[in-house]
Amino acid sequence: MRKNLSAVKKNQIAIRNRQRNKIYKSSIKTSTKKYLYNLENSHLFSVVDLSTNLSLVYQKIDKAVKRGVLHKNKAARKKAVLAKIMQVKLAS
């Protein structure tokens, strides 16, 4: 463990930020899994419901980018993958 006061504070801030970032990442993963589950069972949901779920996932991703949790290119890649999966599922 570090003994320097500034190093100790830096370590505490890093722990705090790691916990905060984990909340954002976890919520993105959870909402993505729910969206993919709904997409797998698309016969139970309408296209409007699926697009609403997709927009909720997009909102969570965009908020994480705004907070600095995700890089904007990673967020764009995640959103593109989700949109592509939706197009493939609805086309078939």
Long-range contacts (C-beta under 8 A, 24 or more apart in sequence): 21-69, 24-60, 24-63, 24-64, 24-67, 24-69, 24-70, 25-64, 25-69, 25-70, 27-60, 28-57, 28-60, 28-61, 28-64, 28-70, 28-78, 31-56, 31-57, 31-60, 32-57, 32-78, 32-82, 35-82, 36-85, 39-85, 39-86, 39-89, 40-89, 42-89, 42-90, 47-90, 50-86, 50-90, 51-86, 54-82, 54-83, 54-86, 57-82, 58-82
